[in-house]
């Protein structure tokens, strides 16, 4: 089999759908690899599939997904323009939090998705995707505050489900989303500048 780090997006999705690396596979209806265009400007990373996602094999198709689409529409975008994935690809029983071994099993898949999509901006939705880039942080303290990781801008945000369950978070989520067009533009300029910079000159070694 082709190593994960050499797979195309289509190959990766096929492997994820038949994955048996952790016990979650035994209780799933379908694995949920992710969806969206290659080289999307924005990549959303959620936590894990819920009931509807498990049934349909697609990410964010329940109430949280509908709210996500509303948020995107508010900045003139559609879900067809973004890539959406989760840190784990199978639904945990009862929607419980993912376990460390489950996160570890799925990590290479998500790493490869990020390599292939090459987004300008990554939006983490929820604690477990946030922890990849902001370990031991609190979403209530750092939401909406971007951090550069390599040439990608990572922005932690509340999960849309949090705003549905606790209406007090909704205006905060909406305000954070309104910053996205500017962040995408800034990230694009940064990547363009990095691409134009000449590579560092090799040091000439003296033999004497």
C-alpha positions in Angstrom: 0.0 0.0 0.0 1.1 3.6 -0.7 2.5 5.2 2.4 0.2 7.9 3.9 2.7 10.7 3.2 2.6 9.9 -0.5 -1.2 9.4 -0.9 -3.4 11.6 -3.0 -6.5 13.1 -1.4 -8.7 10.5 -3.1 -6.4 7.6 -2.0 -6.4 9.0 1.6 -10.2 9.1 1.8 -10.5 5.5 0.5 -8.1 4.3 3.2 -9.9 6.3 6.0 -13.2 4.8 5.0 -11.8 1.3 5.6 -9.6 2.1 8.5 -9.4 -0.3 11.5 -6.5 1.3 13.4 -8.5 1.9 16.6 -11.7 0.4 18.2 -13.9 3.2 16.9 -14.2 1.4 13.6 -16.3 -1.4 15.1 -19.2 1.0 16.1 -19.3 3.3 13.1 -21.8 3.4 10.3 -19.4 5.2 8.1 -16.1 6.9 8.6 -16.0 10.6 7.7 -12.8 11.5 5.9 -13.6 15.2 5.1 -14.7 17.1 2.1 -13.9 20.2 0.0 -11.7 21.3 -2.8 -8.0 20.7 -3.1 -6.0 23.9 -2.2 -9.0 25.5 -0.5 -8.0 28.9 1.2 -9.7 27.8 4.4 -9.6 24.5 6.2 -11.9 23.9 9.1 -10.9 21.2 11.6 -13.6 20.0 14.0 -13.6 17.3 16.6 -15.4 14.2 15.4 -18.4 13.0 13.5 -21.8 13.1 15.3 -25.0 11.1 14.6 -25.8 12.6 11.2 -22.2 12.6 10.0 -21.8 8.9 10.9 -24.9 8.1 8.9 -24.0 10.2 5.8 -20.3 9.9 5.8 -19.9 13.7 5.5 -18.7 16.2 8.1 -20.9 18.9 9.6 -24.2 17.9 8.2 -26.3 18.3 11.4 -27.4 21.5 13.1 -23.8 22.6 13.7 -23.2 22.2 10.0 -26.2 24.3 9.1 -24.9 27.0 11.4 -21.5 26.8 9.8 -23.0 27.3 6.4 -24.9 30.4 7.8 -21.6 31.8 9.2 -19.9 31.2 5.8 -22.8 32.9 4.0 -22.3 35.9 6.3 -18.8 36.5 4.8 -19.9 35.7 1.3 -18.6 32.1 1.1 -20.1 28.6 0.7 -19.0 25.3 2.2 -18.1 24.2 -1.4 -15.2 26.7 -1.2 -13.7 25.3 2.1 -12.3 22.0 3.2 -13.8 20.5 6.3 -12.3 17.7 8.4 -12.2 16.4 11.9 -9.4 15.3 14.2 -11.0 11.9 14.4 -12.8 10.2 11.5 -15.2 7.9 13.3 -18.0 8.8 15.7 -17.2 8.0 19.4 -19.9 6.2 21.3 -22.5 8.6 22.6 -20.5 11.5 21.1 -18.0 11.2 24.0 -14.7 13.1 23.8 -12.0 11.3 21.7 -9.4 9.3 23.6 -5.6 9.9 23.2 -5.1 6.6 21.3 -8.0 7.6 18.9 -6.5 11.0 18.2 -3.1 9.4 17.7 -4.5 6.8 15.2 -6.1 9.6 13.1 -3.3 12.1 13.4 -1.4 10.9 10.3 -4.5 11.2 8.2 -5.1 14.8 9.3 -1.5 15.7 8.8 -1.6 14.5 5.2 -4.9 16.3 4.5 -3.3 19.5 5.7 -0.2 18.9 3.5 -2.4 18.2 0.4 -4.9 21.1 0.9 -2.2 23.6 1.7 -4.7 26.1 3.2 -3.9 29.7 3.8 -5.9 29.7 7.0 -6.8 26.8 9.4 -9.8 27.3 11.7 -9.9 25.0 14.7 -13.4 24.3 15.9 -13.5 23.0 19.4 -11.0 21.9 22.1 -9.3 18.9 20.5 -8.5 20.5 17.2 -7.3 23.7 19.1 -5.0 21.5 21.2 -3.0 20.6 18.1 -1.7 24.2 17.9 -2.6 25.7 21.3 -1.9 23.0 23.9 -3.2 23.8 27.4 -5.0 26.9 26.3 -8.6 27.9 26.9 -10.8 28.7 23.9 -12.6 31.4 26.0 -9.3 33.3 26.2 -7.8 32.8 22.8 -10.8 32.5 20.4 -10.3 34.6 17.2 -6.6 35.2 17.9 -4.5 34.0 14.9 -1.2 32.3 15.3 1.3 31.6 12.5 2.4 28.0 12.2 4.9 27.8 9.3 3.2 29.6 6.4 -0.3 28.9 7.6 -2.4 31.1 9.9 -4.2 29.1 12.5 -7.3 30.7 14.2 -9.0 29.0 17.2 -12.8 29.4 17.3 -15.7 28.0 19.3 -17.3 25.0 17.8 -20.6 26.0 16.1 -22.4 23.5 18.4 -21.3 25.5 21.4 -23.1 28.5 20.1 -26.2 26.4 19.5 -26.2 24.9 23.0 -25.2 28.2 24.8 -26.7 31.2 22.9 -24.3 33.6 24.7 -21.5 32.4 22.5 -23.3 33.0 19.2 -22.4 36.7 18.8 -18.8 35.9 19.7 -18.7 33.2 17.0 -20.3 35.5 14.5 -17.8 38.3 15.3 -14.8 35.9 14.9 -16.1 34.8 11.5 -16.3 38.3 10.3 -12.6 38.6 10.7 -11.9 35.8 8.3 -11.8 37.7 4.9 -9.1 40.0 6.3 -7.1 37.1 7.7 -7.3 35.2 4.4 -6.0 38.2 2.5 -3.2 38.7 5.0 -2.3 35.0 4.9 -2.3 35.1 1.1 0.1 38.1 1.0 2.4 36.4 3.5 2.6 33.2 1.4 3.2 35.2 -1.8 6.0 37.2 -0.1 7.6 33.9 1.1 7.4 32.4 -2.3 9.2 35.4 -3.8 12.1 35.4 -1.3 15.3 33.9 -2.8 16.6 30.8 -1.1 19.5 31.4 1.3 22.8 31.4 -0.4 24.9 28.3 0.4 27.9 29.1 2.5 31.2 28.7 0.7 33.5 26.4 2.6 37.1 27.2 2.8 39.6 24.4 2.4 42.3 26.3 4.1 
